[in-house]
Amino acid sequence: MRDLQPILSESRQLIKQVATFLTQESETFDKDVVEFKGLNDLVSYVDKAAEKTLVDGLRKILPEAGFITEEGTASNIEKDFNWIIDPLDGTTNFIHGLPVFAVSVALTYRKKTVMGIVHEANRDECFYAMAGEEAYCNDKKIAVSSTKKLEESLLATGFPYYNFNEMEAYLKLLEQFMQKTHGLRRMGSAAVDLAYVACGRFEGFFEYNLNSWDVAAGAFIVQRAGGKVTDFTGGDNYVFGREIVAGNACHAEILDVIQKLWK
């Protein structure tokens, strides 16, 4: 496998440029240019331009890699190396002027994640990790929270915005976690939620109806920061399985609540 350190360094520089572009565009963004991919599934020229910049830049950094991209800029060709890209995670926040959105980029090698970068644009915080190394934010090592009890934890989640088939079970989960924790937060960006688990701001995160580009980078960073990531069954199909539980030592308690109420 290639030396990942120079790839990580060059990728971080590129992603920072894209994050700067997002914040600049957010200052003058016009809601009238929004397009709809589906029910409440929004996209704009900003997502598309950011993704094209990422694909063009990452292709130069690692020419042999394929791509899995949210907006379809590059063909989803499975190669040994593959980039999984979300150019603007938190599009709805961006469109409505809420300052919580990020660039999320993961690199896989033979279907195993080996690098993750989440750059939260508004705070200019770059969370990143690569295989065999610890996790960092802006060149400082990070780790998951040391809180061990669910009752002392703060959790993050996301609300479904199109597929409402599991709404009843989901609302029961919210009811339980409201009573068993310090509270729930809904940031509107799974990539940010996972980054915040990795650096200890949240003890855990759970959500369903997610795509690979929403979680691939953040989940890897959580793991390298000492956390645990599974799907709702406790298995490892969280990148493409559309459901994820990430956490610190509270992961087991979070998963136990979910498994008692889910499906």
Summary of the structure (lengths in Angstrom):
residues: 263
radius of gyration: 17.4
end to end distance: 40.4
largest distance: 50.1
contacts: 935
relative contact order: 0.13
helix: 37%
strand: 25%
